Amino acid sequence: MYARANAVAVVGIRGHQVAVEVHVGRGLPALYLTGLPGAAVQDARERVRPAVENSGLEWPLRRVTVNLSPADLRKEGPGFDLAIAVAVLAATAQVPQDRLAGCALVGELSLRGAIVPTPGILAVADTAARAGLGTVVVPEANAAEAGLIEGVEVVGAPSLVKVVEYLRGQWTAAPPTVPERRWLPADVDFSEVRGQGEARRALEVAAAGGHNVLMVGSPGAGKTMLARRLPTILPAMARDEELEVTRLQSVAGLLGPGVSLVDRRPFRSPHHTISPAGLLGGGSGFIRPGEVSLAHHGVLFLDEVTEFRRDALEGLRQPLEDGRVMVVRAAGAVEFPARFTLVAAANPCPCGFDGDPRRRCRCLPNRVESYRQRLSGPFLDRIDIRLRIPRLSRAELLGSEPAESSSAIRARVEEARERQRRRFRDQQFRCNGDMSGAVARRVAGLTPEAEATLARAVDRYGLTGRGFDRSLKVARTVADLAGSDPVDVPHLLEALSFRGRASPSEGAGAA
């Protein structure tokens, strides 16, 4: 007795169609799994039979062999339970086999036969649609998530019994409710920030062009407060961006109860003790996305960046340059998207008060030098904007006049982004920060005076090739905020001033 059902294996954030073949034949009662199953799939041997029997269905008292094809693709996760159970029921003529040909089944089974919410359903539904499968059966709690994919019928089932009734034509699932896109007000706002006019302007430029930022200042100067408000001035995500972010959150198992679509840009702030695998992605079995990918289309905030492990920070070079991260393990290589805005914050020295006008630094010179060397030159070369965050004055702390709101800043950011969208309408770039160096030199549009200024700045600042290109990108963003087609001298000078500010590897006097 033979039957076949369709399932989907999620590797990274991509799904791969898997044929679940079942043969029920002679031999002692047992369930055997072949086809490179992972540990969670192997555990299905202990879940599927109790789920079938507790659903009032019959488990064959014979040798049951399950093959997951293709055999060279490693299958991870508990999402194969439902397909295995249904294929066994089809092989024993308890459900019609003809209904399984155009249907994908994914879901974890409890011992009572309930279908448990399973991560990665958005990737599953997308793979089923691309494979030409007209129907996908998923856990009821994941139905709205699967419903985001067009071109496939979604059946959200609460239990194995309902799936059997559906395949027999005795039950019809209610269509999933797809959430509406809406702009939700943030919990924080730039109007709450006192003073820091230069920092506010720099973050506006960063938001408009997708540029990376490093803020250096004494404890309590407002670095974290500024960073947490950067997402509030970023433009709303496009539909494809929402689906990419939702897929990453789904694969990582981070979608909360009742959440099927992520419509707010992510803000990730990992602790400085995070491992390279946690920051970049990895794992011993199922390769999971790291913080750089979970911040895709959003903000990655590294507070106390000098305290992060050196190998973790150096691993950021590829995603900062290419917008992706390649995780290679013995089981294979997985690519994750990682197009984020990096905001890093640091103190100027171990005690935090080097250059502070009110408190004297008590660090030994050798400790200060060692502290400043924790960020390598290649890492700093990928930072577009470097800021010195000063201590707030008494007038700024006691002032009652509210600062400019996030909505007002966001309006200017969206206008600048719209100019960039028109400029890149035939290319893959979304904003100036995504441009390659060759494109940046082609579209910068420097005036002759600005070209002469940039030539002098190359010698003065010792710009590398990458630093040169990044200065052009920031200058282009400043011009876009001003509504200017050419990049003039004031735009370039402002961009160069951002690059010349102090960093932990430079003295405080460079501020």
Secondary structure, 3 states (H helix, E strand, C coil): CEEEEEEEEEECCEEEEEEEEEEEECCCCEEEEECCECHHHHCHHHHHHHHHHHCCCCCCCCEEEEEEECCCCCECCCCCHHHHHHHHHHHCCCCCHHHHCCEEECCEECCCCEEECCCCHHHHHHHHHHCCCCEEEEEHHHHHHHCCCCCCEEEEECEHHHHHHHHCCCCCCCCCCCCCCCCCCCCCCHHHCCCCHHHHHHHHHHHHHCCCEEEEECCCCCHHHHHHHHHHHCCCCCHHHHHHHHHHHHHCCCCCCCCCCCCCCCEECCCCCCCHHHHHEECCCCCEECHHHHCCCCEEEECCHHHCCHHHHHCCHHHHHHCEEEEEECCEEEEEECCCEEEEEECCCCCCCCCCCCCCCCCCHHHHHHHHCCCCHHHHHCCCEEEEECCCCHHHHHCCCCCCCHHHHHHHHHHHHHHHHHHCCCCCCCCHHHCCHHHHHHHCCECHHHHHHHHHHHHHHCCCHHHHHHHHHHHHHHHHHCCCCCECHHHHHHHHHHHCCCCCCCCHHHC
